[in-house]
Amino acid sequence: MFSVIPDTTPTSQETGDLVTGIRDRAGAFADAHGVTIGVTGFSALAIDVSDRLTDVLPLYIAVVVGLSLVVLLAVFRSVLVPIKATVGFLLSVAATFGATTAVFQWGWAQPLFGMDATSPVLSLLPVIITGVLYGLAMDYEVFLVSSMKEAHVHGYTGRDSVVRGFGVASRVVVAAAIIMISVFAGFVYNPDPMIAQVGFALAFGIVVDAFLVRMTLVPAVMAIFGDNAWWLPRWLDRILPDLDIEGDKLTARLDRPRSATPEPVGPGHA
């Protein structure tokens, strides 16, 4: 066993280049001497984990986006709503990744967060952020759009349904977003840079998704399309299950006139 101690930090680019250089030359040395060579240690492990996560991240995001399209299509029975929600989610994730890289890796605005040194972005961070932000973003989307659809079903048309639904559900989204932002922002000043990265990324991501995407982009797009926002091809309407999230079928059943003669409830009852 040979120990190689570089002059640079374990997470620096120079140390990564050293690990890669040793691995590139190990094959020829192993063939020449008939041995098996492996390179391990903190830096080598971090590089391998980052490479694995980088390889699977596109598939992970594709699965998340695909599921959101299918679920929202079945829930809202609209072509525009799932596309708009998914595009907004991707914008939130991209903005979060960019801001986290700028602050922690490039050093932008670090004095505001009590930091004085840059560090690489945690390799597991994209997976964590994508999953958590997806869940919160879809919660806010369902709160807002289901209220707009309910207003549309009950007779409001065009912009009126958007205004009505937004007025009812927006306060819930604002309250939920403020709570989550406050919770995650509390970790930003943690002395551990990895914990600070997770707290900052989640807090920033919720700010972008809740207030810029869901509270601004969503009602604007819905108002522009008006009643056409609920368009769905007939062939697709027949295939999709009717989840009835507004409970209209239950309301209609409860409002149905009852028979004057009560139904028998058991043997011996008339």
N, C-alpha and C positions, 0 to 999 in steps of 0.2 A: 504494500500500500504506500503510495506516494502522496504527500500533502503539498498542495500548491496554494500559497497564500499571496493573493494579488495585492498591489499597492492601493488599489481603488476600492470603493465600497461594494458590498455584495450585490446591490441592485443597480449599479452604474452600467452604462453602455460598454465601457472598457472591460469590465469583468465579464459581461455577456459575450463580448468578442473573444476573450481569452478562453472561455468554456467552448465556444464554437470552434476556435482554432485547434484546441486539444482534440476535440472529437473528430475533426476533419483529418488530423494526422494519425489518429489512433488505428485506423483501419490498416494502413500500410505497415505500421509497426507490429500489429497483431499478426498479420500474414507472414511477416519476415521471421518472427520468433515463435510462431505457433501458439500464441496465447490469446485469451479473451480479455479485452480491456473495456471497462466501464467508468464513466465519470459521474460522480455523485457529489452531494453537498448542497448547501442552501441555494446557491446561485443556480446550479444545474437543475435542481428540483423546481425552482421558480420558473425557469425557462421552459421546462417540459410541461408544467401545468398550464402556463400561459399559451403554449402552442396547442395543447389539447382543447382548451376552452375557445381559442380563436377558431379552430376547425369546426367545432360544433355550434358556435354562436349563430351563424346564419340559419342553420336548420332549426335551432331553438326559437329564433324570432319568427321564422316562417310558420312554425306550428302555432305559436301564439296568435299571429296575425290571421292565419287561416281559421282557427277556432273562433276568433272574435267575429269574423265575417259571417260564419255559418250561424252562430248563436244569435247575433243581432238581427240577421236576416229572418230567422224564425220568430224572434220575439216581436219585432216591429213590423214585419211583413212589408218591407220597403227596400228598394235598391240603394237609394241615396244614403239612408241613415247608417248602415254598416260601413259603407265606403268612407263617409265623412268621419265617422268615429275612429276608424282604423288609421286614416291619414293623420288625424289629429294626435293619436297616440304615438305614431312614428315621429311626428314633429316634437312632441314632448320629450321622447327618449333621446332624439338627436341633440336637442338643446341641452339636456341634462348632461350627456356625455361631453359635449363641448365645454360647458361651464366648469365641470369637474376637472377636466384636463387643463383648462386655462388657469384655474386657481392653484391646484396642487402640483401640477407638473411644470407649468410655465411660470408660476409665481405671481399671477395677476391678483391684485387686491389682497394679498396675504396679510398685511398689517391690520386690515379690518377684522380678521378672524384670529388674531394673535399668533400668527405663524411667521417664521423667519427662515424657513428652508423648504426647498422643493423636494418632492418624492414621486416615484412612479405611481401611477394609478393601480390600485389593487386589481389583479387579473380576474378575480371572481366578481368584481363590482358590476360589470355589465349584466351578468346573469341575475344577480340579486335585484338590481334596479329595474330591469325589464319585467320581472315577475311581479314585484310589488306595485310598480306604477301601472301595470296593466290592470291589476285588480282594482285599484283606486279609480283609475280613469273610467273603467266600465261601470263602476258604481255611480260616479257622477253623471255619466252619459245616460244611464237608465233612469236616474232621478229626474233629469231635465226632460229627456225626450218622451218618456212615458207620460209625463204630465202634459206635454204638448199634444201627444196623440189622444189622450183622454179628452182634452178640450176640443180637438178636431172631431172626435166621434160624437160629442155632445152638441154639435152644431156650429162651433166656431170655425171660420174659414180663413185661409191665407195667413196674413200677419197677425190677425186677431188670435188665432189659436196659439201662435208662438208667444205673443205677449201674455196671454192668459196662463199658459203652461209655465213660462219662465217666471212670472210673478209668484206662482204658487211654490215652485220647487227650488228657486234660486237661493232662498234663505237657508234651506237645508244643506245645499252644496257648500255655501259660504261657511256655515258653522262647522261642517265636517272637515273642510279643508283647513280652516284655522286651527282646529284641534290637532290634526296630523302634522301640520307645519310646525307648530309649537313643540310637539313631542320630538320630532326628528332634529329640529334646530338645537335642541338642548345637547346634542352629541357633537356639534360642530367644534366646540372649544375643548374637546377631550384631548389630553396630551398624546394619546396614541393616534398617529396620522391615519391609520387604517379605519379606526372607528369614526374619526372626523370626516373622512371621505364618504363613508356610508351615510352619515347624518346629513352632510351638506347636499349630497346628490339627491337624497329622498326629499329633503325640504325644498330644494330648488325645483325639482321635478314636479312636485305638487303645486307649487306656485304657478309654474308655467301651464300645467295641464288644467288646473281648476279655474284660474282667472283669465288666462289668455285663450286657451282652447275651448273649454266647456262653457265658460260664461261669456265669451266674446265671439269666437269663431262659430260655435254650434248655432246659437240663435240667429246670427247673421246669415249663415247659409240656409237655414230653415226658412227664414223670412224671404230670402231671394227666390227660392223655389216655390214657396206657398203650398198650395194643395198638391202640386206635382211631387213634393217630397215624399208622399205616401204611395207613389206609383209602384206597382208590382205586376210583372207579366202574368197573364192568366194561367199559363202552363206551370209557372213556378208557384203560383198561389195554390194550385191543386196538389202539388207535391209536398209543400211545407206543412208541418203540423201547426194547428191553431192553438197557441199557448194561452191566449186570452188573458194577458197580464192585467188588463183593466177590470176584469171581472164582469164584463157586459153580459155574458151568457148566464151567469149566476143571478145578476140583477133581473134579467128578463124572466128567469124561472121563478124568482121570488114574487115578481109582480103579476105572474099569470093567475087569472081568477081560479079560485079553488072550487071544487065540486060541492054542491049543496049537501050531498049525501056523503058522510065520512066513510072512508075505506075501512074494511074489517081489520082489526088489529090482532086477531088471534082466534083460535077455535072457540065456538060458543058465543061469539060476539056478533051482534047484528049491526 
